[in-house]
Amino acid sequence: MNRNIRDEIALMSNYEIIIMLFRYNILKNQQLCIYCLINMAFGIS
């Protein structure tokens, strides 16, 4: 994985990470799991 991308993710706020994962999940499938996204977001940071 590109180091620059990892650094950008590390600098993101929890809110930005949630939005990013939310958009990714919309593209991946139509079933949204807000609880899962929030858990993932706080797990990263």
N, C-alpha and C positions, 0 to 999 in steps of 0.2 A: 504494500500500500504506500502511496506517495506520502512522504513525510510532511510536506506542506499541507496536504489535506488533513492529516492528523492534527497538526498544529492549529489549523483553523477550527476544527471541531473542539479542541481543548479550550480555545478562546471563546467559544460560543457560550451564551447564557443558557440556562435550562429552558427558557421560553423558546429560544431559537431552535434548540435541538428538538423540542416537542413539535414545533411547526414543520421542521424538516422531515421528521419521522411520519408526521401526519400526512404530508404531501406524498411521501414515498409509499405509504400504505394505500392511499387513494389510487395511485398508479398501479400498485401491485394487485389489489382486488377491492371490491366495493364494500366489503364488510369491515367496518372500522372498530378497533378495539382501543378506546381512549385510555382505559386503565393500563393496558399493556404498553402503550406508547409512553405514558407518564413513567411507568416503572423502568422502561428502557432508558428514558432520558435521564432520570436521576441515577440510574446505574452507571451510565457513562461518566457523569461528572461527580 
